[in-house]
Amino acid sequence: MPNCIAASATHAVGEGLESREKDLIVAAEEPVTSPDQHAPTPVKAARIAGTVVIVLLLLMLFGNHEGNVETIWLISTAGILAAIIIIDIVLRRNGLRD
């Protein structure tokens, strides 16, 4: 019985080493890039998209809903998006964000 346990433990360790070697080979083939090598985020397109979403959310206020829960959610979501865009503009203007 102890031989079976030792054999299964050795088999499990052997499988782990083989998969680790394969992982190392795959990792060695991947190119190493730094963050500045990646394409920059299109800031202007993101601001335009955010503004369009804000306008669409506010246009939804003129719908066929009767309660105020929808109104609260639409206004608060549009306000949060507007705050994010304004904060991003201020941070980029002050050089605190790329």
Residue frames relative to the residue before (quaternion, step in Angstrom):
aa qw qx qy qz dx dy dz
M 1.0000 0.0000 0.0000 0.0000 0.00 0.00 0.00
P 0.6601 0.4955 -0.3408 0.4501 3.66 0.80 -0.78
N 0.6086 0.5552 -0.3656 0.4332 3.62 1.07 -0.61
C 0.6275 0.5356 -0.3372 0.4535 3.59 1.05 -0.72
I 0.6553 0.5040 -0.3139 0.4670 3.56 0.96 -0.84
A 0.6655 0.4957 -0.3053 0.4671 3.56 0.90 -0.89
A 0.6549 0.5106 -0.3185 0.4572 3.59 0.97 -0.81
S 0.6777 0.4736 -0.3083 0.4705 3.60 0.91 -0.82
A 0.6311 0.5212 -0.3398 0.4631 3.60 1.05 -0.68
T 0.6464 0.5041 -0.3166 0.4774 3.59 1.01 -0.82
H 0.6402 0.5258 -0.3256 0.4556 3.58 0.99 -0.80
A 0.6640 0.5020 -0.3062 0.4619 3.60 0.94 -0.83
V 0.6505 0.4997 -0.3151 0.4773 3.58 1.01 -0.80
G 0.6395 0.5333 -0.3228 0.4500 3.58 0.99 -0.80
E 0.6488 0.5045 -0.3197 0.4716 3.60 0.97 -0.78
G 0.6404 0.5342 -0.3246 0.4462 3.59 0.98 -0.77
L 0.6548 0.5086 -0.3134 0.4630 3.59 1.01 -0.79
E 0.6508 0.5165 -0.3241 0.4523 3.58 0.95 -0.81
S 0.6818 0.4663 -0.3025 0.4756 3.58 0.89 -0.86
R 0.6212 0.5314 -0.3471 0.4595 3.60 1.06 -0.65
E 0.6395 0.5139 -0.3300 0.4669 3.59 0.99 -0.77
K 0.6396 0.5152 -0.3255 0.4686 3.58 1.01 -0.78
D 0.6372 0.5255 -0.3214 0.4632 3.59 1.03 -0.81
L 0.6572 0.5081 -0.3129 0.4605 3.57 0.98 -0.82
I 0.6396 0.5162 -0.3276 0.4660 3.58 1.01 -0.77
V 0.6557 0.4964 -0.3125 0.4755 3.59 0.93 -0.84
A 0.6631 0.5011 -0.3091 0.4623 3.59 0.95 -0.83
A 0.6396 0.5275 -0.3329 0.4492 3.59 1.05 -0.66
E 0.6801 0.4960 -0.2917 0.4543 3.60 1.10 -0.58
E 0.5896 0.5804 -0.3719 0.4209 3.61 1.18 -0.33
P 0.4325 -0.6925 0.4998 0.2890 3.62 -0.93 0.79
V 0.3595 -0.7113 0.5639 0.2163 3.54 -1.11 0.72
T 0.0095 -0.8051 0.5923 -0.0285 3.56 -0.70 1.08
S 0.3520 -0.7088 0.5654 0.2323 3.51 -1.15 0.59
P 0.6663 -0.5348 0.3292 0.4021 3.60 -1.14 0.46
D 0.6655 0.5129 -0.3279 0.4319 3.61 1.03 -0.59
Q 0.5871 0.5710 -0.3757 0.4338 3.60 1.24 -0.10
H 0.5950 0.5690 -0.3662 0.4338 3.58 1.19 -0.30
A 0.5961 -0.5776 0.4161 0.3713 3.55 -1.18 0.55
P 0.4778 -0.6743 0.4723 0.3066 3.60 -0.95 0.76
T 0.5705 -0.5887 0.4515 0.3522 3.55 -1.22 0.51
P 0.4121 -0.6979 0.5158 0.2777 3.61 -0.87 0.83
V 0.2464 -0.8260 0.4935 0.1161 3.56 0.10 1.34
K 0.6597 0.5197 -0.3204 0.4383 3.57 0.89 -0.91
A 0.6577 0.5016 -0.3104 0.4685 3.60 0.96 -0.81
A 0.6431 0.5185 -0.3230 0.4617 3.59 1.02 -0.74
R 0.6553 0.5009 -0.3142 0.4701 3.59 1.00 -0.78
I 0.6438 0.5078 -0.3250 0.4712 3.58 0.99 -0.80
A 0.6562 0.5056 -0.3119 0.4653 3.59 0.93 -0.87
G 0.6504 0.5127 -0.3168 0.4622 3.59 0.97 -0.79
T 0.6519 0.5075 -0.3099 0.4706 3.57 1.01 -0.80
V 0.6321 0.5215 -0.3288 0.4693 3.59 1.01 -0.78
V 0.6516 0.5080 -0.3165 0.4661 3.59 0.95 -0.83
I 0.6329 0.5259 -0.3319 0.4613 3.60 0.99 -0.81
V 0.6589 0.5011 -0.3075 0.4693 3.59 0.92 -0.91
L 0.6619 0.5024 -0.3145 0.4588 3.60 0.92 -0.85
L 0.6388 0.5182 -0.3309 0.4626 3.59 1.00 -0.75
L 0.6846 0.4712 -0.2916 0.4736 3.57 0.95 -0.82
L 0.6105 0.5369 -0.3527 0.4633 3.60 1.13 -0.54
M 0.6061 0.5656 -0.3510 0.4353 3.58 1.16 -0.52
L 0.5035 0.6459 -0.4301 0.3799 3.59 1.22 -0.18
F 0.7018 0.4315 -0.2529 0.5073 3.57 1.15 -0.63
G 0.3595 0.7337 -0.4921 0.3004 3.54 0.74 1.08
N 0.6264 -0.5426 0.4077 0.3835 3.51 -1.26 -0.35
H 0.3998 0.6966 -0.5082 0.3109 3.60 0.94 0.78
E 0.3601 -0.7650 0.5062 0.1699 3.52 -1.09 0.79
G 0.6979 0.4663 -0.2807 0.4656 3.59 1.07 -0.67
N 0.5139 -0.6496 0.4721 0.3016 3.51 -1.33 0.20
V 0.4552 0.6903 -0.4573 0.3273 3.60 1.24 -0.11
E 0.6530 0.5065 -0.3135 0.4677 3.59 0.94 -0.86
T 0.6392 0.5351 -0.3214 0.4493 3.57 0.98 -0.85
I 0.6497 0.5152 -0.3153 0.4616 3.56 0.94 -0.88
W 0.6767 0.4913 -0.2938 0.4630 3.59 0.88 -0.93
L 0.6658 0.5047 -0.3147 0.4505 3.60 0.88 -0.86
I 0.6863 0.4720 -0.2887 0.4720 3.59 0.88 -0.93
S 0.6789 0.4850 -0.3111 0.4550 3.61 0.88 -0.84
T 0.6421 0.5070 -0.3308 0.4703 3.62 0.99 -0.73
A 0.6544 0.4911 -0.3112 0.4834 3.58 0.96 -0.84
G 0.6476 0.5229 -0.3165 0.4549 3.60 1.01 -0.74
I 0.6433 0.5097 -0.3195 0.4735 3.57 0.99 -0.81
L 0.6557 0.4984 -0.3141 0.4723 3.59 0.93 -0.84
A 0.6434 0.5112 -0.3231 0.4695 3.59 0.97 -0.80
A 0.6445 0.5159 -0.3225 0.4631 3.60 0.98 -0.81
I 0.6376 0.5234 -0.3272 0.4609 3.59 0.98 -0.81
I 0.6672 0.4919 -0.3040 0.4695 3.59 0.92 -0.89
I 0.6643 0.5002 -0.3098 0.4610 3.61 0.92 -0.86
I 0.6465 0.5081 -0.3203 0.4704 3.60 0.94 -0.85
D 0.6416 0.5219 -0.3223 0.4605 3.59 0.99 -0.82
I 0.6456 0.5141 -0.3217 0.4641 3.59 0.96 -0.84
V 0.6747 0.4943 -0.2991 0.4593 3.60 0.88 -0.92
L 0.6674 0.5003 -0.3098 0.4563 3.60 0.90 -0.88
R 0.6693 0.4830 -0.3086 0.4729 3.59 0.94 -0.80
R 0.6356 0.5273 -0.3332 0.4550 3.61 1.01 -0.73
N 0.7220 0.4202 -0.2438 0.4927 3.59 1.03 -0.75
G 0.5105 -0.6829 0.3991 0.3373 3.58 1.26 0.04
L 0.4850 0.6791 -0.4300 0.3446 3.58 1.16 0.38
R 0.7627 0.2284 -0.1442 0.5876 3.56 1.29 -0.07
D 0.4273 -0.7087 0.5012 0.2529 3.58 -1.03 0.80
